[in-house]
Amino acid sequence: MTTIEKTTPRYQGKRHRLAKPELLAPAGNLEKLKFAVHYGADAVYIGGQKYGLRSNADNFSFEEMKEGVEFAKRYGAKVFVATNIYAHNEDVEGLEEYLRALEHAGISAIIAADPVIIETAQRVAPKLEVHLSTQQSTLNWQAVQFWKEEGLPRVVLARETSFKDIAEIKKHVDIEIEAFIHGAMCSSFSGRCVLSNHFTDRDSNRGGCCQSCRWKYDLFVDDMPMYDEEEDKFTMGSKDLCMIEYLPELIEVGVDSFKIEGRMKSIHYVATVVNVYRQAIDAYFEDPEHFELKQEWIEEINKAANRPLNTGFFLDEPGAEDHIYEPEEKAAPYDFAGIVVDYDPKTSFATIQQRNHFKVGQEVEFVGPEGTFFKQTVTEMTDIEGAGLEAARHPLQQIRIRTLKPVKPMDMMRKKLGRK
Amino acid sequence: MAYKPELLATAASLEELRRLIAAGADAFVIGEARYGTRLAGEFTLEMIAEAVKIARPHGVRVYAALNNLMDNEAAESLNTYVSTLADVGVDAFVFGDPAVLMAARSHAPGIALHWNAEMTSTNYVTANYWGRRGATRYVLARELNMEQVIDTAAASDLEVQVQVHGMTNIYHSKRSLVGSYLDHQTEPERLPQKDKDRGLYVMEAERQDERYPIYEDINGTHIMSSDDICMVENIHELLEAGVSSLKIEGIMKSMDYNETVVRSYRQAIDSYLSDPEAYAFNEEWLEAIQQIQDPNRELSYGFFYKEQVY
C-alpha cells in the first residue's frame, strides 16, 4: 500500500455497517422531501441554490433545508445535498460560506465530484460527510481506495459498474458503496458529456444539461444515410433503470445505499417508488430465506414509470433493447389526483387536497406507506362546507369523499390517465 | 528560466511521429486503447519503446496515454504496465483515473504525471489538488473560455496544457450505441465496421450544417465535435498567459494535415518567442491550414471566446 501525501484530514476509524442498506431518495423540493421520508426513505438528497446539477429544479433555500432536516429527523432520516458540479474558477468564491451554511442547516452529507468542493468541505465544514458523486465515474477498486484514503466514507459508483465489479470493489475496500438502483440514466459516462455545451451553449457539468442524448439523429457513413425512410432514427437515449427484481442480489453484493434517481420527478413518482423499495427491503430482512418478489411491487413501479425499464449495466452491457428508438410517450399511466389530509372514522369521509382533476364516477386508487392499497369509485363528494360536488376542478381545493377503507394523512389518491 | 512552451502532438504511427518531429513537434501523446482514450493510433509497448528511441535524440518527449476510466481488470494490470513504460523511458503518464496515480506511486515513482480528465478539469483549485497528490501538469477542459484559461494558468502551481487545434470529444459512452442502433434496424448487417476510420457521423435535425463524427472502439462510443479548434491566429494570447503546453489533436486527420498544422504553429510560436514585443501574426500560417481543411468542418475558436450558461 502506498502512502498518500495530503493536507486534508483523513476519515478516522472504521464505519459501522448499516444493519440494512440505506434507501436514498431524491427530493426536488420540501414537499417531495416530506413524502419521500414518510414513504420510507432512510435519507434524501436535495439541491441547494448553488453548486448542484439541476439548475432548473426549484432547489432548496437554507430555511427550507432546516425544515427538511427537522422533518426527516422525526423519522430518523438524513438529508444530503448534491454539490456535484465541476466548478469553474468563478464558482470558487462563496464555496466556503455555502458549505458552512449546509453544515449549520444540519445537512448530513454532500455529494461532490470536484476536488475543489471535496477539499473545501473537509477543511471548513468537517461535520459534513463527503460522498463521492457518480460524476467521477468510479469503476475500479483502486480508485475507490484512493478516495477512501482521501477521507471519504462513501463512493457513489459509476452507473457502468456490474454486480461483478461491485463485488470486486467490496472485496478490496472497506468503504460504503452507493449505487443507483432506479431511475433515468445518463447514457454517457457521467461528467463525460458536453453535448449541451456544443448544441446550446449550456454547460452540462454545471447543471445546464438539455438532454440532447434523447434527441433523434440521422446517422451517415460518408454521405450515405444509414437508415431507410421508415426506420427509427439514431439516439443515445437509454431506458430507465429498475432493479426491483434483483433486490436480494443488491443486498448480498453489499451495496450500502440504494439510490433512486429523480430530483425533477413528481411527488407521486417519488412516493410510489420509495414505497415499493421500502416494502421490498423490509420484507427481505424479515425473512431472507423466503423472500419473494411480489407482482404488485412491479405493478406499482409501472404505474409511476415514465419510460420503459431495464437493468442498466448490472448484469450485462446494454444492447439494442436497452435504448429507446421509438417516439417516447412521456406520461406515466397513472397520476396523482389528491393527498389525504384528514380522515373521519365516524363518517368514513376523507378530506383530500386536490392535485389533479377527478370526478364522481371515476375509478381511483388509494396508496399509503406500509402497503396500504385499495381501489374504489368516487361516489359521494362534497366541498369542505359539505356542498355536493360532481368534479374536483380547483388545484389544492379541499374535497371530502367517502372512502371504502380508512386512510391516513399523506396517503395518495391516484387516477388512471386517459379516458377509461 | 526562459519560457519555453511545448508544442504537443499526437501520432497514429511511427512514420507520423518522425514527420511531425521534423515539422516541429516538441512532444507526443501515444499509447494503446486498453489504457488510453481516443488515441490517434495504436502503439504497442514495443512501438512506444521505438518512439522513445526516435524522439530522444531530437530532445522530443513521449507521454504515455493512460487516461481511460479503468475497470477493475485494466486497473489490476496497471502496476506492470506503468513499470514497463518507465523502463521504456517515457517522460510522463497522462491519466484521468486515480487508479493510475496509485499504480504510478508504487511502481513508477519519478515519472511525471499529467492529470487529464478532459471535460472535468475546470478550475485552478482542483489543479493544485492534483498537484499536491503528485501531478505535474493539469490539462484544461476544452469548454473553458480564454479568461478562465488565463486565470487558471496564473493561479495553478502546475504546468497547464491547452488544446489549440483539432477536434474534441463531446460525448463518451461505455455502450455500443452504433452497434445497438444497427441491431435495432431491419438490416443490421449493413455496416460491418464502426471504427474511427469509417467516416461515420451523426446529424441533428436543426443543425444540418454540423457533422458530428461518431465511432466505436473497445472503450465504447465516442462522438466528436463538428468543428476543429484553430487558435493559430491568437496563439500569442496563450503564450502571454504562460501556458506550458499547446496541443494539436491529430485524431481522425491525415498525416499531411497534421504536418501542415504542426508547421504553422511551430512558426507562430518561434516567431513569438524570438521577439514577443514585435510579434505579428502571419496570414500564411492560417492559409496553409485552410487549404488542407475539410470543407465540411469549420475552423473555430472552440469555447475560447464564448459565454456559456447553465
Chai-1 contact restraints between the chains, C-beta under 6 A:
chainA,res_idxA,chainB,res_idxB,connection_type,confidence,min_distance_angstrom,max_distance_angstrom,comment,restraint_id
A,T2,B,R105,contact,1.0,0.0,6.0,A-B,restraint_1
A,T2,B,S106,contact,1.0,0.0,6.0,A-B,restraint_2
A,S55,B,Y310,contact,1.0,0.0,6.0,A-B,restraint_3
A,Y86,B,T120,contact,1.0,0.0,6.0,A-B,restraint_4
A,Y86,B,T122,contact,1.0,0.0,6.0,A-B,restraint_5
A,A87,B,N123,contact,1.0,0.0,6.0,A-B,restraint_6
A,H88,B,T122,contact,1.0,0.0,6.0,A-B,restraint_7
A,H88,B,N123,contact,1.0,0.0,6.0,A-B,restraint_8
A,H88,B,Q148,contact,1.0,0.0,6.0,A-B,restraint_9
A,N89,B,N123,contact,1.0,0.0,6.0,A-B,restraint_10
A,N89,B,Y124,contact,1.0,0.0,6.0,A-B,restraint_11
A,N89,B,Q148,contact,1.0,0.0,6.0,A-B,restraint_12
A,N89,B,D151,contact,1.0,0.0,6.0,A-B,restraint_13
A,V92,B,V125,contact,1.0,0.0,6.0,A-B,restraint_14
A,D114,B,T126,contact,1.0,0.0,6.0,A-B,restraint_15
A,P115,B,T126,contact,1.0,0.0,6.0,A-B,restraint_16
A,P115,B,Y129,contact,1.0,0.0,6.0,A-B,restraint_17
A,V116,B,N123,contact,1.0,0.0,6.0,A-B,restraint_18
A,V116,B,V125,contact,1.0,0.0,6.0,A-B,restraint_19
A,V116,B,T126,contact,1.0,0.0,6.0,A-B,restraint_20
A,E119,B,Y129,contact,1.0,0.0,6.0,A-B,restraint_21
A,S137,B,L69,contact,1.0,0.0,6.0,A-B,restraint_22
A,L139,B,L69,contact,1.0,0.0,6.0,A-B,restraint_23
A,L139,B,D71,contact,1.0,0.0,6.0,A-B,restraint_24
A,N140,B,M70,contact,1.0,0.0,6.0,A-B,restraint_25
A,N140,B,D71,contact,1.0,0.0,6.0,A-B,restraint_26
A,N140,B,N72,contact,1.0,0.0,6.0,A-B,restraint_27
A,N140,B,A75,contact,1.0,0.0,6.0,A-B,restraint_28
A,N140,B,A99,contact,1.0,0.0,6.0,A-B,restraint_29
A,Q142,B,A75,contact,1.0,0.0,6.0,A-B,restraint_30
A,Q142,B,A99,contact,1.0,0.0,6.0,A-B,restraint_31
A,Q142,B,M102,contact,1.0,0.0,6.0,A-B,restraint_32
A,A143,B,D97,contact,1.0,0.0,6.0,A-B,restraint_33
A,A143,B,P98,contact,1.0,0.0,6.0,A-B,restraint_34
A,A143,B,A99,contact,1.0,0.0,6.0,A-B,restraint_35
A,F146,B,P98,contact,1.0,0.0,6.0,A-B,restraint_36
A,F146,B,M102,contact,1.0,0.0,6.0,A-B,restraint_37
A,E160,B,K174,contact,1.0,0.0,6.0,A-B,restraint_38
A,D165,B,N72,contact,1.0,0.0,6.0,A-B,restraint_39
A,E168,B,N72,contact,1.0,0.0,6.0,A-B,restraint_40
A,S187,B,S173,contact,1.0,0.0,6.0,A-B,restraint_41
A,S188,B,Y171,contact,1.0,0.0,6.0,A-B,restraint_42
A,S188,B,H172,contact,1.0,0.0,6.0,A-B,restraint_43
A,S188,B,S173,contact,1.0,0.0,6.0,A-B,restraint_44
A,F189,B,L69,contact,1.0,0.0,6.0,A-B,restraint_45
A,F189,B,H172,contact,1.0,0.0,6.0,A-B,restraint_46
A,G191,B,T120,contact,1.0,0.0,6.0,A-B,restraint_47
A,R192,B,H172,contact,1.0,0.0,6.0,A-B,restraint_48
A,C193,B,Y171,contact,1.0,0.0,6.0,A-B,restraint_49
A,V194,B,M119,contact,1.0,0.0,6.0,A-B,restraint_50
A,V194,B,E143,contact,1.0,0.0,6.0,A-B,restraint_51
A,V194,B,I170,contact,1.0,0.0,6.0,A-B,restraint_52
A,L195,B,I170,contact,1.0,0.0,6.0,A-B,restraint_53
A,L195,B,Y171,contact,1.0,0.0,6.0,A-B,restraint_54
A,N197,B,E143,contact,1.0,0.0,6.0,A-B,restraint_55
A,H198,B,I170,contact,1.0,0.0,6.0,A-B,restraint_56
A,D201,B,Q308,contact,1.0,0.0,6.0,A-B,restraint_57
A,R202,B,V309,contact,1.0,0.0,6.0,A-B,restraint_58
A,R202,B,Y310,contact,1.0,0.0,6.0,A-B,restraint_59
A,D203,B,Q308,contact,1.0,0.0,6.0,A-B,restraint_60
A,D203,B,Y310,contact,1.0,0.0,6.0,A-B,restraint_61
A,R206,B,Y310,contact,1.0,0.0,6.0,A-B,restraint_62
A,G207,B,Y310,contact,1.0,0.0,6.0,A-B,restraint_63
A,G208,B,Y310,contact,1.0,0.0,6.0,A-B,restraint_64
A,Y217,B,V202,contact,1.0,0.0,6.0,A-B,restraint_65
A,Y217,B,E204,contact,1.0,0.0,6.0,A-B,restraint_66
A,D218,B,M203,contact,1.0,0.0,6.0,A-B,restraint_67
A,L219,B,V202,contact,1.0,0.0,6.0,A-B,restraint_68
A,F220,B,Y201,contact,1.0,0.0,6.0,A-B,restraint_69
A,V221,B,G199,contact,1.0,0.0,6.0,A-B,restraint_70
A,V221,B,L200,contact,1.0,0.0,6.0,A-B,restraint_71
A,D222,B,G199,contact,1.0,0.0,6.0,A-B,restraint_72
A,E231,B,Q185,contact,1.0,0.0,6.0,A-B,restraint_73
A,F234,B,Y181,contact,1.0,0.0,6.0,A-B,restraint_74
A,F234,B,V202,contact,1.0,0.0,6.0,A-B,restraint_75
A,M236,B,L177,contact,1.0,0.0,6.0,A-B,restraint_76
A,P318,B,R175,contact,1.0,0.0,6.0,A-B,restraint_77
A,G319,B,S180,contact,1.0,0.0,6.0,A-B,restraint_78
A,A320,B,S180,contact,1.0,0.0,6.0,A-B,restraint_79
A,A320,B,D183,contact,1.0,0.0,6.0,A-B,restraint_80
A,A320,B,H184,contact,1.0,0.0,6.0,A-B,restraint_81
A,H323,B,S180,contact,1.0,0.0,6.0,A-B,restraint_82
A,Y325,B,H184,contact,1.0,0.0,6.0,A-B,restraint_83
